[in-house]
């Protein structure tokens, strides 16, 4: 576990020191949080509370996934392109520890912006509506438990794929994923502020799906080898 945390600290430090990632992430947080806050205050009383829940539910997850997508390109694909991964694999740490450490590093960076997103929506909505608006307990559980699990699961699967595929295939995959992910993020920012009640069932289903996806990624990673990864660095 100690070696995994060493890798995680390395990745977190590098991601948080990358100005482009932080700038783009904060820009998305401010822009979409403001749009959703405007949608929230259009409602009245109960309607505003429901709109706040739906906005926090979707946007905190989508921002986290988008930042995770950007970050995996740096910690997995770019390290292969720069051949940094070869040096890392020569260190006294196994492949599973490398994979898990990278997941933790990306999750910390992406989840930090997810938390900021949720906080900004709540604060802006309360200020603009001149009343205190707070998310329900289900939404708090979603933000504190489900969102980091979802980010970790998404990062784990994407990291496995980028480890497994060659450089050209990975770049094609990134292009294919980017368009629908960005469209989903924009849709969440523009539409999901509507009056749409979020229940414990939705929170539970999303958490269960995240756990299953992370377990599948962990299983698939066991089938990788350092030698296989080296052959994809071309």
N, CA and C of each residue as an Amber inpcrd file, in Angstrom:
protein
   702
   0.8330000  -1.2050000   0.0000000   0.0000000   0.0000000   0.0000000
   0.8710000   1.2600000   0.0000000   2.0030000   1.1910000   0.6960000
   2.8780000   2.3570000   0.7630000   3.3970000   2.7270000  -0.6160000
   3.7520000   1.7270000  -1.4310000   4.2530000   1.9990000  -2.7690000
   3.1510000   2.5950000  -3.6480000   1.9330000   2.1100000  -3.4640000
   0.8020000   2.6610000  -4.2150000   0.6060000   4.1390000  -3.8820000
   0.7150000   4.4750000  -2.6040000   0.5540000   5.8680000  -2.1840000
   1.6730000   6.7510000  -2.7100000   2.8650000   6.1890000  -2.8560000
   3.9820000   6.9550000  -3.4300000   3.6600000   7.3400000  -4.8680000
   3.1510000   6.3670000  -5.6390000   2.7610000   6.6400000  -7.0270000
   1.6210000   7.6520000  -7.0570000   0.6450000   7.4920000  -6.1560000
  -0.5070000   8.4040000  -6.1130000  -0.0660000   9.8320000  -5.8160000
   0.8430000   9.9880000  -4.8630000   1.3210000  11.3390000  -4.5270000
   2.0530000  11.9610000  -5.7120000   2.8240000  11.1480000  -6.4140000
   3.5530000  11.6440000  -7.5950000   2.5750000  12.1590000  -8.6400000
   1.5410000  11.3720000  -8.9300000   0.5830000  11.7540000  -9.9660000
  -0.2420000  12.9740000  -9.5350000  -0.6730000  13.0010000  -8.2740000
  -1.4570000  14.1290000  -7.7860000  -0.6580000  15.4220000  -7.8490000
   0.5940000  15.3390000  -7.4320000   1.4680000  16.5160000  -7.4430000
   1.6390000  17.0450000  -8.8590000   1.8650000  16.1450000  -9.8120000
   2.0820000  16.5670000 -11.1960000   0.8110000  17.1430000 -11.8060000
  -0.3340000  16.5370000 -11.5050000  -1.6010000  17.0250000 -12.0680000
  -1.9630000  18.3940000 -11.5150000  -1.8100000  18.5650000 -10.2150000
  -2.1680000  19.8390000  -9.6050000  -1.1850000  20.9520000  -9.9450000
  -0.0040000  20.5690000 -10.4300000   0.9710000  21.5860000 -10.8340000
   0.8730000  21.9120000 -12.3230000  -0.0070000  21.1970000 -13.0360000
  -0.2170000  21.4500000 -14.4570000  -1.2450000  22.5680000 -14.6210000
  -0.7860000  23.7400000 -14.9810000  -1.6540000  24.9160000 -15.0200000
  -2.8000000  24.7690000 -16.0130000  -2.5400000  24.1350000 -17.1600000
  -3.5960000  24.0160000 -18.1670000  -4.7660000  23.1930000 -17.6450000
  -4.4710000  22.0870000 -16.9650000  -5.5310000  21.2410000 -16.4220000
  -6.3420000  21.9880000 -15.3770000  -5.6560000  22.6730000 -14.4610000
  -6.3430000  23.4150000 -13.4130000  -7.1590000  24.5610000 -14.0030000
  -6.5960000  25.2880000 -14.9610000  -7.3020000  26.4260000 -15.5620000
  -8.5520000  25.9710000 -16.2950000  -8.4240000  24.9340000 -17.1360000
  -9.5820000  24.4290000 -17.8750000 -10.6330000  23.8970000 -16.9080000
 -10.1830000  23.1640000 -15.9000000 -11.1150000  22.6150000 -14.9280000
 -11.8960000  23.6950000 -14.2010000 -11.2120000  24.7120000 -13.7140000
 -11.8830000  25.7970000 -12.9950000 -12.8050000  26.5980000 -13.9150000
 -12.3860000  26.7650000 -15.1710000 -13.2290000  27.4820000 -16.1280000
 -14.5460000  26.7440000 -16.3460000 -14.4850000  25.4180000 -16.4880000
 -15.6960000  24.6230000 -16.6450000 -16.5500000  24.6880000 -15.3850000
 -15.9010000  24.6240000 -14.2350000 -16.6460000  24.6840000 -12.9720000
 -17.4390000  25.9790000 -12.8760000 -16.7880000  27.1020000 -13.1080000
 -17.4460000  28.4060000 -12.9770000 -18.5490000  28.5620000 -14.0150000
 -18.2430000  28.2290000 -15.2640000 -19.2030000  28.4400000 -16.3580000
 -20.4780000  27.6150000 -16.1590000 -20.3280000  26.3090000 -15.9650000
 -21.5010000  25.4520000 -15.8630000 -22.2130000  25.6110000 -14.5270000
 -21.4610000  25.9230000 -13.4780000 -22.1100000  26.1770000 -12.1850000
 -22.9940000  27.4130000 -12.2710000 -22.5230000  28.4380000 -12.9480000
 -23.3190000  29.6570000 -13.0960000 -24.5790000  29.3820000 -13.9110000
 -24.4460000  28.6550000 -15.0140000 -25.6200000  28.3260000 -15.8290000
 -26.6480000  27.5420000 -15.0290000 -26.1670000  26.5610000 -14.2730000
 -27.0960000  25.7460000 -13.5010000 -27.7150000  26.5290000 -12.3500000
 -26.9660000  27.4450000 -11.7720000 -27.5150000  28.2740000 -10.6900000
 -28.6490000  29.1480000 -11.2080000 -28.5040000  29.6610000 -12.4180000
 -29.5770000  30.4560000 -13.0150000 -30.8240000  29.6070000 -13.2230000
 -30.6110000  28.3390000 -13.6220000 -31.7570000  27.4440000 -13.8090000
 -32.4310000  27.1280000 -12.4810000 -31.6260000  27.0010000 -11.4260000
 -32.1790000  26.6790000 -10.1110000 -33.1170000  27.7700000  -9.6110000
 -32.7130000  29.0230000  -9.7400000 -33.5060000  30.1220000  -9.1690000
 -34.7500000  30.4390000  -9.9770000 -34.9070000  29.7980000 -11.1320000
 -36.1410000  30.0160000 -11.8990000 -37.3350000  29.3910000 -11.1990000
 -37.0360000  28.3480000 -10.3850000 -38.1230000  27.6830000  -9.6770000
 -38.5060000  28.4310000  -8.4120000 -39.5070000  27.9330000  -7.7420000
 -39.9790000  28.5450000  -6.5050000 -40.0590000  27.4760000  -5.4190000
 -39.5240000  27.7730000  -4.2630000 -39.6230000  26.9220000  -3.0830000
 -39.1890000  25.4820000  -3.3850000 -40.1460000  24.5380000  -3.3800000
 -39.8230000  23.1220000  -3.5750000 -39.1870000  22.8790000  -4.9310000
 -39.6580000  23.6130000  -5.9400000 -39.1120000  23.4420000  -7.2800000
 -37.6310000  23.8040000  -7.3300000 -37.2470000  24.8460000  -6.6100000
 -35.8410000  25.2490000  -6.5620000 -34.9960000  24.1950000  -5.8700000
 -35.5360000  23.6000000  -4.8110000 -34.7970000  22.5660000  -4.0830000
 -34.5570000  21.3520000  -4.9700000 -35.5780000  20.9480000  -5.7270000
 -35.4360000  19.8090000  -6.6360000 -34.4350000  20.1280000  -7.7370000
 -34.5110000  21.3270000  -8.2770000 -33.5950000  21.7430000  -9.3290000
 -32.1560000  21.7830000  -8.8270000 -31.9640000  22.2300000  -7.5830000
 -30.6200000  22.2440000  -6.9960000 -30.0780000  20.8320000  -6.8820000
 -30.9000000  19.9070000  -6.4210000 -30.4680000  18.5140000  -6.2850000
 -30.0290000  17.9300000  -7.6240000 -30.8510000  18.1330000  -8.6490000
 -30.5280000  17.5600000  -9.9540000 -29.2690000  18.1920000 -10.5360000
 -29.0820000  19.4830000 -10.3230000 -27.8940000  20.1640000 -10.8330000
 -26.6270000  19.6430000 -10.1650000 -26.6560000  19.5340000  -8.8370000
 -25.4880000  19.0260000  -8.1060000 -25.2320000  17.5670000  -8.4700000
 -26.3020000  16.7900000  -8.5900000 -26.1790000  15.3610000  -8.8990000
 -25.4340000  15.1340000 -10.2090000 -25.8830000  15.7800000 -11.2710000
 -25.3010000  15.5280000 -12.5840000 -24.0010000  16.2920000 -12.8140000
 -23.9700000  17.5550000 -12.4350000 -22.8090000  18.3580000 -12.7930000
 -21.5660000  17.9700000 -12.0000000 -21.7150000  17.6200000 -10.7220000
 -20.5470000  17.1990000  -9.9480000 -19.9270000  15.9400000 -10.5500000
 -20.7660000  15.0270000 -11.0130000 -20.2640000  13.8000000 -11.6370000
 -19.6450000  14.0920000 -13.0010000 -20.3020000  14.9000000 -13.8080000
 -19.8110000  15.1510000 -15.1530000 -18.5080000  15.9490000 -15.1520000
 -18.3850000  16.9260000 -14.2620000 -17.1280000  17.6670000 -14.1630000
 -16.0100000  16.7310000 -13.7400000 -16.2910000  15.8820000 -12.7520000
 -15.2860000  14.9260000 -12.2940000 -14.8410000  13.9900000 -13.3960000
 -15.7820000  13.4800000 -14.1820000 -15.4410000  12.5750000 -15.2760000
 -14.6470000  13.2840000 -16.3690000 -15.0170000  14.5220000 -16.6540000
 -14.3030000  15.2580000 -17.7000000 -12.8610000  15.5340000 -17.2890000
 -12.6510000  15.9490000 -16.0380000 -11.2930000  16.1970000 -15.5590000
 -10.5130000  14.8890000 -15.4870000 -11.1880000  13.8150000 -15.1030000
 -10.5190000  12.5090000 -15.0690000 -10.0800000  12.0940000 -16.4680000
 -10.9320000  12.3480000 -17.4460000 -10.5820000  12.0410000 -18.8350000
  -9.3360000  12.8150000 -19.2700000  -9.3020000  14.0910000 -18.9790000
  -8.1440000  14.9080000 -19.3220000  -6.8860000  14.4100000 -18.5960000
  -7.0510000  14.0380000 -17.3420000  -5.9010000  13.6450000 -16.5260000
  -5.3460000  12.2850000 -16.9180000  -6.2050000  11.3430000 -17.3040000
  -5.7040000  10.0220000 -17.6910000  -4.8330000  10.1170000 -18.9320000
  -5.1440000  11.0850000 -19.7920000  -4.2960000  11.2840000 -20.9600000
  -2.8780000  11.6660000 -20.5700000  -2.7500000  12.3440000 -19.4330000
  -1.4280000  12.7540000 -18.9710000  -0.7090000  11.6500000 -18.2030000
  -1.4140000  10.9920000 -17.2940000  -0.7360000  10.0320000 -16.4270000
  -0.5430000   8.6630000 -17.0840000  -1.3350000   8.3520000 -18.0970000
  -1.1630000   7.0750000 -18.7830000  -0.5460000   7.2590000 -20.1710000
  -1.2640000   7.9790000 -21.0380000  -0.8430000   8.0680000 -22.4310000
   0.4300000   8.8960000 -22.6080000   0.4980000  10.0580000 -21.9690000
   1.6710000  10.9030000 -22.1470000   2.9200000  10.2500000 -21.5710000
   2.7650000   9.5240000 -20.4710000   3.9290000   8.8390000 -19.9000000
   4.4280000   7.7390000 -20.8350000   3.5170000   7.1420000 -21.5820000
   3.9580000   6.1690000 -22.5780000   4.6600000   6.8740000 -23.7300000
   4.0930000   7.9950000 -24.1660000   4.6930000   8.7350000 -25.2810000
   6.0840000   9.2490000 -24.9180000   6.2520000   9.7020000 -23.6820000
   7.5510000  10.2280000 -23.2320000   8.4630000   9.1340000 -22.6880000
   7.9570000   7.8970000 -22.6930000   8.7030000   6.7300000 -22.2220000
   9.0360000   6.8160000 -20.7330000   8.2820000   7.6300000 -20.0170000
   8.4520000   7.7060000 -18.5650000   7.9860000   6.4120000 -17.9110000
   6.9830000   5.7720000 -18.5200000   6.4290000   4.5630000 -17.9480000
   7.4710000   3.4560000 -17.8590000   8.4300000   3.4440000 -18.7800000
   9.4780000   2.4340000 -18.7290000  10.3090000   2.5700000 -17.4670000
  10.6470000   3.8030000 -17.1210000  11.4050000   4.0550000 -15.8950000
  10.6050000   3.6430000 -14.6720000   9.3080000   3.9710000 -14.6740000
   8.4570000   3.6460000 -13.5400000   8.3320000   2.1360000 -13.3570000
   8.2610000   1.3990000 -14.4670000   8.1180000  -0.0470000 -14.3700000
   9.4120000  -0.7370000 -13.9470000  10.5320000  -0.0270000 -14.0320000
  11.8080000  -0.5840000 -13.5590000  11.9740000  -0.3930000 -12.0520000
  11.1000000   0.4200000 -11.4590000  11.1510000   0.6550000 -10.0160000
  10.6080000  -0.5690000  -9.2800000  10.9380000  -0.7010000  -7.9880000
  10.4620000  -1.8530000  -7.2060000   8.9770000  -1.7510000  -6.8550000
   8.1560000  -1.7300000  -7.8630000   6.7070000  -1.6310000  -7.6820000
   6.0490000  -2.4290000  -8.8020000   5.0020000  -3.1900000  -8.4660000
   4.3780000  -4.0210000  -9.4940000   3.3590000  -3.2240000 -10.3050000
   2.8980000  -3.8300000 -11.3820000   2.0080000  -3.1430000 -12.3130000
   0.6790000  -2.7670000 -11.6600000   0.1760000  -3.6270000 -10.8220000
  -1.0990000  -3.3420000 -10.1640000  -0.9720000  -2.1270000  -9.2470000
   0.1600000  -2.0030000  -8.5640000   0.3830000  -0.8470000  -7.6940000
   0.5080000   0.4370000  -8.5140000   1.1450000   0.3350000  -9.6690000
   1.2480000   1.5020000 -10.5610000  -0.1380000   1.9370000 -11.0190000
  -0.9220000   0.9740000 -11.4650000  -2.2750000   1.2580000 -11.9660000
  -3.1350000   1.8780000 -10.8780000  -3.1220000   1.2760000  -9.6880000
  -3.9440000   1.7770000  -8.5940000  -3.4680000   3.1490000  -8.1300000
  -2.1530000   3.3470000  -8.0850000  -1.6200000   4.6440000  -7.6770000
  -2.0320000   5.7540000  -8.6300000  -2.0170000   5.4510000  -9.9130000
  -2.4320000   6.4350000 -10.9090000  -3.9270000   6.7550000 -10.7710000
  -4.7340000   5.7330000 -10.4910000  -6.1630000   5.9540000 -10.2870000
  -6.3960000   6.8940000  -9.1050000  -5.6980000   6.6290000  -8.0060000
  -5.8600000   7.4610000  -6.8130000  -5.4300000   8.9040000  -7.0910000
  -4.3190000   9.0560000  -7.8140000  -3.8360000  10.3960000  -8.1300000
  -4.8300000  11.1780000  -8.9690000  -5.3660000  10.5390000 -10.0070000
  -6.3520000  11.2070000 -10.8690000  -7.6360000  11.4950000 -10.0960000
  -8.0610000  10.5390000  -9.2820000  -9.3000000  10.7060000  -8.5280000
  -9.2200000  11.8920000  -7.5690000  -8.0880000  12.0370000  -6.8910000
  -7.9260000  13.1640000  -5.9610000  -8.0440000  14.4920000  -6.6980000
  -7.3590000  14.6110000  -7.8360000  -7.3900000  15.8600000  -8.6000000
  -8.7860000  16.1420000  -9.1600000  -9.4040000  15.1290000  -9.7770000
 -10.7220000  15.3280000 -10.3950000 -11.8120000  15.5440000  -9.3430000
 -11.7350000  14.7920000  -8.2460000 -12.7630000  14.9050000  -7.2130000
 -12.6960000  16.2560000  -6.5030000 -11.5090000  16.8200000  -6.4120000
 -11.3730000  18.1470000  -5.8100000 -12.2170000  19.1640000  -6.5730000
 -12.1880000  19.0810000  -7.9030000 -12.9810000  20.0070000  -8.7130000
 -14.4700000  19.6650000  -8.6550000 -14.7970000  18.3880000  -8.4550000
 -16.2040000  18.0160000  -8.2740000 -16.7680000  18.6350000  -7.0030000
 -15.9950000  18.5940000  -5.9360000 -16.4350000  19.2030000  -4.6740000
 -16.6150000  20.7130000  -4.8290000 -15.6600000  21.3370000  -5.5320000
 -15.7650000  22.7770000  -5.7640000 -17.0250000  23.0820000  -6.5710000
 -17.3190000  22.2330000  -7.5560000 -18.5190000  22.4180000  -8.3750000
 -19.7770000  22.4020000  -7.5210000 -19.9090000  21.3840000  -6.6770000
 -21.0900000  21.2790000  -5.8210000 -21.2050000  22.4830000  -4.8970000
 -20.0800000  22.8980000  -4.3340000 -20.0940000  24.0420000  -3.4130000
 -20.4770000  25.3310000  -4.1270000 -19.9220000  25.5380000  -5.3240000
 -20.2080000  26.7640000  -6.0710000 -21.6920000  26.8350000  -6.4580000
 -22.2570000  25.7120000  -6.8890000 -23.6810000  25.7140000  -7.2570000
 -24.5460000  26.0880000  -6.0590000 -24.2670000  25.4830000  -4.9130000
 -25.0550000  25.7600000  -3.7120000 -24.9210000  27.2310000  -3.3000000
 -23.6940000  27.7350000  -3.2750000 -23.4650000  29.1190000  -2.8530000
 -24.0970000  30.1040000  -3.8270000 -23.8590000  29.9100000  -5.1320000
 -24.4150000  30.8310000  -6.1190000 -25.9420000  30.8090000  -6.1220000
 -26.5140000  29.6120000  -6.0260000 -27.9760000  29.5030000  -6.0190000
 -28.5630000  30.2030000  -4.8090000 -27.9200000  30.0440000  -3.6590000
 -28.4140000  30.6980000  -2.4450000 -28.3060000  32.2150000  -2.5470000
 -27.1820000  32.6820000  -3.1110000 -26.9930000  34.1300000  -3.2520000
 -28.0000000  34.7210000  -4.2330000 -28.1510000  34.0720000  -5.3890000
 -29.0420000  34.6030000  -6.4210000 -30.5110000  34.5450000  -6.0180000
 -30.8750000  33.5640000  -5.2010000 -32.2720000  33.4340000  -4.7810000
 -32.5630000  34.1530000  -3.4670000 -31.5060000  34.6860000  -2.8410000
 -31.6450000  35.3980000  -1.5580000 -32.2460000  34.5120000  -0.4700000
 -31.9770000  33.2230000  -0.5580000 -32.4440000  32.2850000   0.4650000
 -31.4710000  31.1070000   0.5220000 -31.4130000  30.4620000   1.6660000
 -30.4840000  29.3510000   1.8430000 -31.0330000  28.0900000   1.1860000
 -30.3320000  27.6050000   0.1680000 -30.7210000  26.3770000  -0.5180000
 -29.6710000  25.3090000  -0.2260000 -30.1170000  24.1580000   0.2510000
 -29.1950000  23.0680000   0.5810000 -29.6440000  21.7770000  -0.1000000
 -28.7010000  20.9640000  -0.5460000 -29.0620000  19.6850000  -1.1650000
 -29.5740000  18.6920000  -0.1300000 -30.2960000  17.6880000  -0.5810000
 -30.8270000  16.6660000   0.3240000 -29.7200000  15.7080000   0.7570000
 -30.0530000  14.8500000   1.7140000 -29.0730000  13.8750000   2.2200000
 -28.6040000  12.9320000   1.1100000 -29.5220000  12.5380000   0.2390000
 -29.1500000  11.6440000  -0.8600000 -28.1080000  12.2880000  -1.7660000
 -28.2430000  13.5740000  -2.0210000 -27.2850000  14.2730000  -2.8690000
 -25.9440000  14.4190000  -2.1610000 -25.9640000  14.6550000  -0.8550000
 -24.7150000  14.7300000  -0.0990000 -23.9640000  13.4030000  -0.1550000
 -24.7040000  12.3080000  -0.0070000 -24.0820000  10.9790000  -0.1140000
 -23.5260000  10.7730000  -1.5170000 -24.2670000  11.2170000  -2.4950000
 -23.8060000  11.1070000  -3.8870000 -22.4780000  11.8360000  -4.0800000
 -22.3980000  13.0670000  -3.6010000 -21.1870000  13.8680000  -3.7850000
 -20.0210000  13.2940000  -2.9950000 -20.2660000  12.8590000  -1.7730000
 -19.1850000  12.4110000  -0.8950000 -18.7450000  10.9760000  -1.1470000
 -19.6310000  10.1220000  -1.6650000 -19.3030000   8.7060000  -1.8370000
 -19.3520000   8.2350000  -3.2840000 -20.4370000   8.5570000  -3.9680000
 -20.6450000   8.0110000  -5.3160000 -19.7250000   8.6650000  -6.3460000
 -19.6040000   9.9800000  -6.3040000 -18.7820000  10.6740000  -7.3020000
 -17.3280000  10.2060000  -7.3060000 -16.6410000  10.1150000  -6.1440000
 -15.2670000   9.6060000  -6.1890000 -15.1810000   8.1640000  -6.6800000
 -16.1860000   7.3410000  -6.3310000 -16.1940000   5.9640000  -6.8170000
 -16.3560000   5.9230000  -8.3350000 -17.2310000   6.7830000  -8.8580000
 -17.4560000   6.8470000 -10.2990000 -16.2040000   7.3160000 -11.0300000
 -15.5360000   8.3250000 -10.4880000 -14.3050000   8.8340000 -11.0990000
 -13.2290000   7.7510000 -11.1030000 -13.0790000   7.0550000  -9.9810000
 -12.0790000   5.9920000  -9.8830000 -12.3630000   4.8670000 -10.8740000
 -13.6390000   4.4980000 -11.0060000 -14.0050000   3.4250000 -11.9320000
 -13.7250000   3.8170000 -13.3770000 -14.1130000   5.0270000 -13.7390000
 -13.8870000   5.5200000 -15.1020000 -12.3870000   5.6120000 -15.3980000
 -11.6230000   6.1360000 -14.4440000 -10.1760000   6.2580000 -14.6170000
  -9.5190000   4.8920000 -14.7370000  -9.9660000   3.9490000 -13.9170000
  -9.3900000   2.6110000 -13.9550000  -9.5870000   1.9210000 -15.2870000
 -10.8000000   2.0200000 -15.8370000 -11.0810000   1.3800000 -17.1190000
 -10.3280000   2.0570000 -18.2550000 -10.3430000   3.3870000 -18.2590000
  -9.6410000   4.1080000 -19.3180000  -8.1310000   3.8900000 -19.2110000
  -7.6220000   3.8290000 -17.9820000  -6.1990000   3.5630000 -17.7910000
  -5.8030000   2.1880000 -18.2890000  -6.6460000   1.1840000 -18.0200000
  -6.3650000  -0.1590000 -18.5210000  -6.3060000  -0.1730000 -20.0410000
  -7.2830000   0.4750000 -20.6640000  -7.3240000   0.5000000 -22.1320000
  -6.0810000   1.1820000 -22.6950000  -5.6410000   2.2760000 -22.0840000
  -4.4680000   2.9920000 -22.5860000  -3.1790000   2.2130000 -22.3200000
  -3.1600000   1.4250000 -21.2650000  -2.0370000   0.5250000 -21.0360000
  -2.0240000  -0.5890000 -22.0900000  -3.2100000  -1.0900000 -22.4000000
  -3.3280000  -2.2720000 -23.2620000  -3.1170000  -1.9680000 -24.7410000
  -3.5960000  -0.7970000 -25.1990000  -3.5260000  -0.4760000 -26.6240000
  -2.2160000   0.2120000 -26.9900000  -1.9280000   0.2200000 -28.2740000
  -0.7800000   0.9550000 -28.7690000  -1.0600000   2.4470000 -28.7880000
  -0.0350000   3.2340000 -29.1030000  -0.1670000   4.6870000 -29.0580000
  -1.2170000   5.1870000 -30.0500000  -1.2040000   4.6660000 -31.2720000
  -2.1540000   5.1210000 -32.2890000  -3.5750000   4.7790000 -31.8910000
  -3.7970000   3.5470000 -31.4220000  -5.1370000   3.1420000 -31.0190000
  -5.6380000   3.9660000 -29.8410000  -4.7450000   4.2790000 -28.9010000
  -5.1260000   5.0690000 -27.7400000  -5.5520000   6.4740000 -28.1420000
  -4.8410000   7.0680000 -29.1070000  -5.2070000   8.4130000 -29.5580000
  -6.5690000   8.4070000 -30.2420000  -6.8330000   7.3580000 -31.0400000
  -8.1490000   7.2360000 -31.6820000  -9.2350000   7.0900000 -30.6310000
  -8.9560000   6.2700000 -29.6190000  -9.9210000   6.0750000 -28.5420000
 -10.2100000   7.3930000 -27.8380000  -9.1740000   8.1680000 -27.5690000
  -9.3570000   9.4610000 -26.9080000 -10.2620000  10.3730000 -27.7250000
 -10.0730000  10.3740000 -29.0390000 -10.8950000  11.2180000 -29.9100000
 -12.3510000  10.7520000 -29.8920000 -12.5490000   9.4360000 -29.9100000
 -13.8990000   8.8860000 -29.9250000 -14.6210000   9.1930000 -28.6160000
 -13.8910000   9.1560000 -27.5010000 -14.5010000   9.3900000 -26.2030000
 -14.7680000  10.8700000 -25.9700000 -13.8630000  11.7320000 -26.4630000
 -13.9370000  13.1500000 -26.1310000 -15.2490000  13.7800000 -26.5770000
 -15.6730000  13.5430000 -27.8070000 -16.8710000  14.2070000 -28.3410000
 -18.1290000  13.9010000 -27.5240000 -18.4720000  12.6180000 -27.2940000
 -19.6860000  12.3630000 -26.5030000 -19.5580000  12.8220000 -25.0520000
 -18.3410000  12.7520000 -24.4880000 -18.1630000  13.1840000 -23.1150000
 -18.3880000  14.6910000 -22.9910000 -17.8320000  15.4470000 -23.9310000
 -18.0240000  16.8970000 -23.9040000 -19.4940000  17.2330000 -24.1410000
 -20.1380000  16.5130000 -25.0660000 -21.5560000  16.7510000 -25.3290000
 -22.3880000  16.4640000 -24.0800000 -22.0280000  15.3950000 -23.3690000
 -22.7350000  15.0680000 -22.1410000 -22.5520000  16.1320000 -21.0840000
 -21.3250000  16.6490000 -20.9880000 -21.0440000  17.7070000 -20.0230000
 -21.8400000  18.9680000 -20.3580000 -21.8590000  19.3360000 -21.6210000
 -22.5950000  20.5350000 -22.0280000 -24.0940000  20.3460000 -21.7810000
 -24.5780000  19.1430000 -22.1060000 -25.9940000  18.8530000 -21.8800000
 -26.3590000  18.9270000 -20.4090000 -25.4490000  18.4340000 -19.5580000
 -25.7060000  18.4880000 -18.1150000 -25.7670000  19.9310000 -17.6450000
 -24.8610000  20.7540000 -18.1740000 -24.8330000  22.1530000 -17.7600000
 -26.0270000  22.9410000 -18.2450000 -26.5580000  22.5690000 -19.3960000
 -27.6410000  23.3550000 -20.0040000 -29.0390000  22.8410000 -19.6410000
 -29.1480000  21.5150000 -19.5280000 -30.4780000  20.9270000 -19.3740000
 -30.7510000  20.4080000 -17.9680000 -29.7640000  19.8190000 -17.3160000
 -30.0320000  19.0670000 -16.0970000 -30.3470000  19.9130000 -14.8720000
 -30.4580000  21.2040000 -15.0880000 -30.8890000  22.0170000 -13.9700000
 -32.4010000  22.0180000 -13.8330000 -33.0570000  21.2080000 -14.6600000
 -34.5150000  21.1860000 -14.6150000 -35.0600000  20.5310000 -13.3560000
 -36.3800000  20.6480000 -13.1490000 -37.0190000  20.0850000 -11.9550000
 -37.1540000  18.5860000 -12.1190000 -36.2340000  17.8910000 -11.5840000
 -36.0800000  16.4680000 -11.8200000 -35.6040000  15.8390000 -10.5180000
 -36.5070000  15.2050000  -9.8040000 -36.2140000  14.6930000  -8.4670000
 -35.2320000  13.5360000  -8.5160000 -34.1990000  13.6130000  -7.6910000
 -33.1900000  12.5540000  -7.5930000 -33.5060000  11.7270000  -6.3510000
 -33.6220000  10.4100000  -6.5220000 -33.9810000   9.5360000  -5.4110000
 -32.7820000   8.7180000  -4.9380000 -32.9580000   8.0540000  -3.8000000
 -31.9280000   7.1560000  -3.2870000 -31.6670000   6.0040000  -4.2550000
 -32.6890000   5.6180000  -5.0070000 -32.5260000   4.5230000  -5.9710000
 -31.5030000   4.8980000  -7.0350000 -31.6010000   6.1120000  -7.5570000
 -30.6430000   6.5550000  -8.5660000 -29.2340000   6.6370000  -8.0030000
 -29.1240000   7.1420000  -6.7810000 -27.8170000   7.2340000  -6.1370000
 -27.2270000   5.8370000  -5.9300000 -28.0680000   4.9130000  -5.4570000
 -27.6000000   3.5460000  -5.2160000 -27.2050000   2.8250000  -6.4900000
 -28.0020000   2.9940000  -7.5440000 -27.6890000   2.3420000  -8.8170000
 -26.3680000   2.8440000  -9.3990000 -26.1610000   4.1410000  -9.3180000
 -24.9160000   4.7040000  -9.8450000 -23.7130000   4.2300000  -9.0380000
 -23.8760000   4.1240000  -7.7200000 -22.7850000   3.6240000  -6.8860000
 -22.4870000   2.1580000  -7.2050000 -23.5520000   1.3540000  -7.3470000
 -23.3630000  -0.0590000  -7.6810000 -22.6680000  -0.2410000  -9.0260000
 -23.0760000   0.5600000 -10.0130000 -22.4390000   0.4870000 -11.3280000
 -20.9640000   0.8690000 -11.2460000 -20.6470000   1.8550000 -10.4050000
 -19.2570000   2.2880000 -10.2470000 -18.3990000   1.1800000  -9.6410000
 -18.9380000   0.5260000  -8.6110000 -18.2020000  -0.5680000  -7.9530000
 -17.9620000  -1.7190000  -8.9260000 -18.9930000  -2.0660000  -9.6960000
 -18.8560000  -3.1610000 -10.6700000 -17.8210000  -2.8080000 -11.7350000
 -17.8840000  -1.5800000 -12.2470000 -16.9390000  -1.1520000 -13.2780000
 -15.5070000  -1.1620000 -12.7490000 -15.3170000  -0.7290000 -11.5160000
 -13.9790000  -0.7300000 -10.9240000 -13.4760000  -2.1540000 -10.7220000
 -14.3760000  -3.0600000 -10.3180000 -13.9900000  -4.4620000 -10.1320000
 -13.6020000  -5.1050000 -11.4660000 -14.3490000  -4.7960000 -12.5100000
 -14.0260000  -5.3220000 -13.8410000 -12.6730000  -4.7970000 -14.3090000
 -12.4200000  -3.5200000 -14.1030000 -11.1390000  -2.9290000 -14.4960000
  -9.9870000  -3.5770000 -13.7410000 -10.1820000  -3.8020000 -12.4380000
  -9.1460000  -4.4410000 -11.6310000  -8.8630000  -5.8650000 -12.1190000
  -9.9210000  -6.5760000 -12.4830000  -9.7430000  -7.9350000 -12.9980000
  -8.9890000  -7.9270000 -14.3290000  -9.3610000  -7.0330000 -15.2120000
  -8.6970000  -6.9590000 -16.5150000  -7.2210000  -6.5900000 -16.3750000
  -6.9230000  -5.7250000 -15.4000000  -5.5400000  -5.2960000 -15.2100000
  -4.6540000  -6.4500000 -14.7790000  -5.2360000  -7.4440000 -14.1070000
  -4.4560000  -8.6180000 -13.7040000  -3.9360000  -9.3880000 -14.9140000
  -4.5470000  -9.1990000 -16.0630000  -4.1420000  -9.9020000 -17.2730000
  -3.0600000  -9.1530000 -18.0480000  -2.6920000  -7.9730000 -17.5590000
  -1.6240000  -7.2120000 -18.2010000  -0.2560000  -7.6160000 -17.6600000
   0.7600000  -7.2950000 -18.4080000   2.1300000  -7.5180000 -17.9510000
   2.9760000  -6.3250000 -18.3810000   4.0650000  -6.1000000 -17.6760000
   4.9500000  -4.9980000 -18.0280000   5.5120000  -5.1880000 -19.4340000
   5.7710000  -6.4350000 -19.7860000   6.3110000  -6.7110000 -21.1270000
   5.3040000  -6.3280000 -22.2040000   4.0170000  -6.5890000 -21.9440000
   2.9780000  -6.2520000 -22.9080000   2.8990000  -4.7340000 -23.0900000
   3.0020000  -3.9940000 -21.9900000   2.9260000  -2.5300000 -22.0760000
   4.1050000  -1.9760000 -22.8660000   5.2920000  -2.5330000 -22.6550000
   6.4770000  -2.0620000 -23.3600000   6.3110000  -2.2270000 -24.8600000
   5.6710000  -3.3150000 -25.2800000   5.4990000  -3.5560000 -26.7220000
   4.5450000  -2.5640000 -27.3770000   3.7190000  -1.8580000 -26.5640000
   2.7690000  -0.8940000 -27.1220000   3.3810000   0.5010000 -27.2220000
   4.5970000   0.6840000 -26.7330000   5.2420000   2.0020000 -26.7720000
   5.9740000   2.1500000 -28.1080000   5.2370000   2.5270000 -29.1010000
   5.8400000   2.7090000 -30.4320000   5.2530000   3.9450000 -31.0940000
